[in-house]
Amino acid sequence: MIKFFKNFRKDEDGAVTVDWVVLTAAVCALAGVAYTGIASGIDSLASNADSSLTATTVSVNLGVTP
């Protein structure tokens, strides 16, 4: 039984998995922060485009004289 615990303590296979899980969680957290920053800028850009397009009048002349 003591030999089992000594081998278990020396085994590093699970340590690599833990490293990858922590790294993946950090990347997901950074992606969430980036999304929050980008989303507010996109909302502002869409609002500016909407107000500009709403104030624009489009006239179409298809070659027909009135």
N, CA, C and O atoms as CSV, one atom per row, in Angstrom:
chain,resi,resn,atom,element,x,y,z
A,1,MET,N,N,0.826,-1.190,0.000
A,1,MET,CA,C,0.000,0.000,0.000
A,1,MET,C,C,0.871,1.256,0.000
A,1,MET,O,O,0.555,2.234,-0.678
A,2,ILE,N,N,1.943,1.230,0.742
A,2,ILE,CA,C,2.857,2.376,0.792
A,2,ILE,C,C,3.506,2.577,-0.567
A,2,ILE,O,O,3.708,3.707,-1.011
A,3,LYS,N,N,3.831,1.460,-1.226
A,3,LYS,CA,C,4.423,1.547,-2.562
A,3,LYS,C,C,3.445,2.215,-3.542
A,3,LYS,O,O,3.851,3.006,-4.393
A,4,PHE,N,N,2.165,1.887,-3.409
A,4,PHE,CA,C,1.146,2.505,-4.271
A,4,PHE,C,C,1.114,4.025,-4.084
A,4,PHE,O,O,1.077,4.766,-5.066
A,5,PHE,N,N,1.128,4.490,-2.845
A,5,PHE,CA,C,1.090,5.929,-2.586
A,5,PHE,C,C,2.352,6.638,-3.068
A,5,PHE,O,O,2.286,7.777,-3.533
A,6,LYS,N,N,3.499,5.971,-2.960
A,6,LYS,CA,C,4.739,6.566,-3.455
A,6,LYS,C,C,4.706,6.700,-4.972
A,6,LYS,O,O,5.110,7.727,-5.517
A,7,ASN,N,N,4.229,5.671,-5.648
A,7,ASN,CA,C,4.107,5.729,-7.105
A,7,ASN,C,C,3.076,6.775,-7.532
A,7,ASN,O,O,3.277,7.491,-8.513
A,8,PHE,N,N,1.991,6.855,-6.803
A,8,PHE,CA,C,0.943,7.837,-7.121
A,8,PHE,C,C,1.471,9.262,-6.980
A,8,PHE,O,O,1.148,10.131,-7.789
A,9,ARG,N,N,2.270,9.494,-5.967
A,9,ARG,CA,C,2.839,10.816,-5.724
A,9,ARG,C,C,3.842,11.200,-6.808
A,9,ARG,O,O,3.934,12.373,-7.171
A,10,LYS,N,N,4.588,10.239,-7.327
A,10,LYS,CA,C,5.598,10.501,-8.352
A,10,LYS,C,C,5.003,10.605,-9.752
A,10,LYS,O,O,5.627,11.180,-10.643
A,11,ASP,N,N,3.821,10.065,-9.957
A,11,ASP,CA,C,3.197,10.054,-11.286
A,11,ASP,C,C,2.800,11.475,-11.685
A,11,ASP,O,O,2.133,12.172,-10.921
A,12,GLU,N,N,3.207,11.901,-12.875
A,12,GLU,CA,C,2.944,13.268,-13.328
A,12,GLU,C,C,1.978,13.328,-14.506
A,12,GLU,O,O,1.835,14.392,-15.109
A,13,ASP,N,N,1.316,12.244,-14.855
A,13,ASP,CA,C,0.405,12.243,-15.988
A,13,ASP,C,C,-0.765,13.212,-15.785
A,13,ASP,O,O,-1.162,13.901,-16.724
A,14,GLY,N,N,-1.299,13.269,-14.614
A,14,GLY,CA,C,-2.418,14.162,-14.344
A,14,GLY,C,C,-2.011,15.627,-14.284
A,14,GLY,O,O,-2.845,16.504,-14.505
A,15,ALA,N,N,-0.756,15.906,-13.993
A,15,ALA,CA,C,-0.285,17.285,-13.887
A,15,ALA,C,C,-0.363,17.991,-15.233
A,15,ALA,O,O,-0.670,19.181,-15.290
A,16,VAL,N,N,-0.090,17.277,-16.306
A,16,VAL,CA,C,-0.182,17.873,-17.643
A,16,VAL,C,C,-1.622,18.215,-17.964
A,16,VAL,O,O,-1.899,19.255,-18.561
A,17,THR,N,N,-2.535,17.352,-17.573
A,17,THR,CA,C,-3.955,17.619,-17.804
A,17,THR,C,C,-4.409,18.855,-17.047
A,17,THR,O,O,-5.152,19.677,-17.585
A,18,VAL,N,N,-3.979,18.988,-15.833
A,18,VAL,CA,C,-4.330,20.166,-15.032
A,18,VAL,C,C,-3.774,21.426,-15.681
A,18,VAL,O,O,-4.452,22.452,-15.723
A,19,ASP,N,N,-2.550,21.357,-16.185
A,19,ASP,CA,C,-1.969,22.527,-16.867
A,19,ASP,C,C,-2.815,22.938,-18.063
A,19,ASP,O,O,-3.083,24.124,-18.256
A,20,TRP,N,N,-3.235,21.970,-18.866
A,20,TRP,CA,C,-4.046,22.292,-20.044
A,20,TRP,C,C,-5.416,22.848,-19.656
A,20,TRP,O,O,-5.930,23.748,-20.322
A,21,VAL,N,N,-6.000,22.328,-18.604
A,21,VAL,CA,C,-7.304,22.841,-18.150
A,21,VAL,C,C,-7.174,24.285,-17.694
A,21,VAL,O,O,-8.022,25.116,-18.022
A,22,VAL,N,N,-6.131,24.594,-16.947
A,22,VAL,CA,C,-5.919,25.969,-16.480
A,22,VAL,C,C,-5.651,26.897,-17.665
A,22,VAL,O,O,-6.178,28.009,-17.711
A,23,LEU,N,N,-4.845,26.455,-18.611
A,23,LEU,CA,C,-4.550,27.255,-19.789
A,23,LEU,C,C,-5.806,27.512,-20.615
A,23,LEU,O,O,-6.023,28.631,-21.079
A,24,THR,N,N,-6.623,26.499,-20.797
A,24,THR,CA,C,-7.873,26.651,-21.546
A,24,THR,C,C,-8.826,27.610,-20.834
A,24,THR,O,O,-9.482,28.422,-21.487
A,25,ALA,N,N,-8.909,27.530,-19.533
A,25,ALA,CA,C,-9.771,28.442,-18.774
A,25,ALA,C,C,-9.286,29.880,-18.911
A,25,ALA,O,O,-10.098,30.797,-19.022
A,26,ALA,N,N,-7.976,30.086,-18.904
A,26,ALA,CA,C,-7.432,31.440,-19.066
A,26,ALA,C,C,-7.741,31.985,-20.456
A,26,ALA,O,O,-8.093,33.157,-20.592
A,27,VAL,N,N,-7.617,31.169,-21.473
A,27,VAL,CA,C,-7.927,31.616,-22.840
A,27,VAL,C,C,-9.411,31.954,-22.966
A,27,VAL,O,O,-9.762,32.945,-23.606
A,28,CYS,N,N,-10.273,31.158,-22.373
A,28,CYS,CA,C,-11.715,31.442,-22.414
A,28,CYS,C,C,-12.043,32.734,-21.672
A,28,CYS,O,O,-12.891,33.505,-22.120
A,29,ALA,N,N,-11.393,32.974,-20.565
A,29,ALA,CA,C,-11.625,34.213,-19.812
A,29,ALA,C,C,-11.169,35.426,-20.617
A,29,ALA,O,O,-11.861,36.444,-20.647
A,30,LEU,N,N,-10.020,35.327,-21.263
A,30,LEU,CA,C,-9.542,36.437,-22.095
A,30,LEU,C,C,-10.458,36.667,-23.287
A,30,LEU,O,O,-10.675,37.812,-23.685
A,31,ALA,N,N,-10.994,35.609,-23.857
A,31,ALA,CA,C,-11.939,35.757,-24.961
A,31,ALA,C,C,-13.205,36.466,-24.493
A,31,ALA,O,O,-13.758,37.289,-25.223
A,32,GLY,N,N,-13.662,36.160,-23.300
A,32,GLY,CA,C,-14.839,36.840,-22.750
A,32,GLY,C,C,-14.595,38.321,-22.525
A,32,GLY,O,O,-15.470,39.144,-22.793
A,33,VAL,N,N,-13.421,38.664,-22.038
A,33,VAL,CA,C,-13.074,40.066,-21.823
A,33,VAL,C,C,-12.982,40.801,-23.159
A,33,VAL,O,O,-13.456,41.930,-23.285
A,34,ALA,N,N,-12.374,40.163,-24.148
A,34,ALA,CA,C,-12.263,40.774,-25.475
A,34,ALA,C,C,-13.639,40.958,-26.102
A,34,ALA,O,O,-13.903,41.985,-26.727
A,35,TYR,N,N,-14.514,39.977,-25.940
A,35,TYR,CA,C,-15.876,40.080,-26.484
A,35,TYR,C,C,-16.623,41.251,-25.862
A,35,TYR,O,O,-17.329,41.979,-26.560
A,36,THR,N,N,-16.473,41.437,-24.566
A,36,THR,CA,C,-17.149,42.548,-23.892
A,36,THR,C,C,-16.673,43.890,-24.436
A,36,THR,O,O,-17.482,44.790,-24.663
A,37,GLY,N,N,-15.379,44.027,-24.644
A,37,GLY,CA,C,-14.845,45.279,-25.184
A,37,GLY,C,C,-15.270,45.512,-26.620
A,37,GLY,O,O,-15.578,46.644,-26.994
A,38,ILE,N,N,-15.292,44.479,-27.421
A,38,ILE,CA,C,-15.673,44.612,-28.825
A,38,ILE,C,C,-17.172,44.860,-28.953
A,38,ILE,O,O,-17.594,45.647,-29.800
A,39,ALA,N,N,-17.972,44.210,-28.136
A,39,ALA,CA,C,-19.426,44.334,-28.235
A,39,ALA,C,C,-19.885,45.776,-28.010
A,39,ALA,O,O,-20.779,46.246,-28.714
A,40,SER,N,N,-19.300,46.479,-27.057
A,40,SER,CA,C,-19.716,47.861,-26.808
A,40,SER,C,C,-19.333,48.757,-27.988
A,40,SER,O,O,-20.088,49.662,-28.340
A,41,GLY,N,N,-18.186,48.521,-28.594
A,41,GLY,CA,C,-17.783,49.292,-29.764
A,41,GLY,C,C,-18.675,49.019,-30.964
A,41,GLY,O,O,-19.004,49.938,-31.714
A,42,ILE,N,N,-19.068,47.770,-31.150
A,42,ILE,CA,C,-19.947,47.402,-32.262
A,42,ILE,C,C,-21.316,48.023,-32.075
A,42,ILE,O,O,-21.914,48.482,-33.048
A,43,ASP,N,N,-21.828,48.052,-30.861
A,43,ASP,CA,C,-23.125,48.684,-30.606
A,43,ASP,C,C,-23.081,50.167,-30.959
A,43,ASP,O,O,-24.021,50.688,-31.560
A,44,SER,N,N,-22.019,50.838,-30.598
A,44,SER,CA,C,-21.860,52.256,-30.919
A,44,SER,C,C,-21.774,52.458,-32.431
A,44,SER,O,O,-22.402,53.370,-32.968
A,45,LEU,N,N,-21.009,51.625,-33.116
A,45,LEU,CA,C,-20.877,51.726,-34.564
A,45,LEU,C,C,-22.216,51.491,-35.259
A,45,LEU,O,O,-22.558,52.213,-36.196
A,46,ALA,N,N,-22.963,50.506,-34.819
A,46,ALA,CA,C,-24.269,50.216,-35.413
A,46,ALA,C,C,-25.243,51.370,-35.176
A,46,ALA,O,O,-26.037,51.700,-36.057
A,47,SER,N,N,-25.188,51.972,-34.014
A,47,SER,CA,C,-26.061,53.110,-33.720
A,47,SER,C,C,-25.729,54.297,-34.620
A,47,SER,O,O,-26.632,54.961,-35.129
A,48,ASN,N,N,-24.438,54.569,-34.819
A,48,ASN,CA,C,-24.038,55.663,-35.707
A,48,ASN,C,C,-24.453,55.394,-37.144
A,48,ASN,O,O,-24.908,56.308,-37.833
A,49,ALA,N,N,-24.305,54.162,-37.610
A,49,ALA,CA,C,-24.707,53.807,-38.973
A,49,ALA,C,C,-26.212,53.929,-39.136
A,49,ALA,O,O,-26.686,54.392,-40.173
A,50,ASP,N,N,-26.966,53.523,-38.130
A,50,ASP,CA,C,-28.431,53.623,-38.188
A,50,ASP,C,C,-28.876,55.069,-38.280
A,50,ASP,O,O,-29.740,55.396,-39.094
A,51,SER,N,N,-28.307,55.937,-37.467
A,51,SER,CA,C,-28.719,57.345,-37.506
A,51,SER,C,C,-28.310,57.996,-38.831
A,51,SER,O,O,-29.037,58.849,-39.340
A,52,SER,N,N,-27.171,57.615,-39.393
A,52,SER,CA,C,-26.749,58.173,-40.683
A,52,SER,C,C,-27.648,57.698,-41.816
A,52,SER,O,O,-28.009,58.480,-42.695
A,53,LEU,N,N,-28.004,56.440,-41.798
A,53,LEU,CA,C,-28.854,55.903,-42.867
A,53,LEU,C,C,-30.291,56.380,-42.743
A,53,LEU,O,O,-30.978,56.526,-43.754
A,54,THR,N,N,-30.751,56.623,-41.552
A,54,THR,CA,C,-32.115,57.111,-41.357
A,54,THR,C,C,-32.259,58.524,-41.915
A,54,THR,O,O,-33.321,58.872,-42.433
A,55,ALA,N,N,-31.230,59.332,-41.822
A,55,ALA,CA,C,-31.281,60.716,-42.278
A,55,ALA,C,C,-31.033,60.842,-43.784
A,55,ALA,O,O,-31.087,61.950,-44.318
A,56,THR,N,N,-30.765,59.750,-44.469
A,56,THR,CA,C,-30.437,59.792,-45.889
A,56,THR,C,C,-31.674,59.514,-46.724
A,56,THR,O,O,-32.457,58.616,-46.418
A,57,THR,N,N,-31.843,60.309,-47.802
A,57,THR,CA,C,-32.938,60.102,-48.744
A,57,THR,C,C,-32.366,59.493,-50.016
A,57,THR,O,O,-31.364,59.967,-50.551
A,58,VAL,N,N,-33.006,58.455,-50.482
A,58,VAL,CA,C,-32.556,57.774,-51.690
A,58,VAL,C,C,-33.558,58.062,-52.796
A,58,VAL,O,O,-34.760,57.861,-52.620
A,59,SER,N,N,-33.060,58.537,-53.944
A,59,SER,CA,C,-33.918,58.749,-55.112
A,59,SER,C,C,-33.384,57.894,-56.251
A,59,SER,O,O,-32.174,57.819,-56.461
A,60,VAL,N,N,-34.271,57.260,-56.976
A,60,VAL,CA,C,-33.886,56.353,-58.037
A,60,VAL,C,C,-34.412,56.892,-59.351
A,60,VAL,O,O,-35.601,57.188,-59.473
A,61,ASN,N,N,-33.530,57.024,-60.342
A,61,ASN,CA,C,-33.929,57.443,-61.674
A,61,ASN,C,C,-33.530,56.310,-62.613
A,61,ASN,O,O,-32.344,56.059,-62.829
A,62,LEU,N,N,-34.527,55.632,-63.167
A,62,LEU,CA,C,-34.272,54.486,-64.018
A,62,LEU,C,C,-34.323,54.872,-65.505
A,62,LEU,O,O,-34.645,54.041,-66.354
A,63,GLY,N,N,-34.016,56.086,-65.798
A,63,GLY,CA,C,-34.037,56.518,-67.179
A,63,GLY,C,C,-35.389,57.007,-67.648
A,63,GLY,O,O,-35.560,57.340,-68.821
A,64,VAL,N,N,-36.326,57.053,-66.766
A,64,VAL,CA,C,-37.681,57.507,-67.095
A,64,VAL,C,C,-37.759,58.980,-66.778
A,64,VAL,O,O,-37.471,59.389,-65.653
A,65,THR,N,N,-38.146,59.784,-67.753
A,65,THR,CA,C,-38.294,61.223,-67.525
A,65,THR,C,C,-39.675,61.514,-66.998
A,65,THR,O,O,-40.663,61.013,-67.536
A,66,PRO,N,N,-39.760,62.296,-65.981
A,66,PRO,CA,C,-41.085,62.597,-65.400
A,66,PRO,C,C,-41.884,63.576,-66.214
A,66,PRO,O,O,-43.008,63.916,-65.844
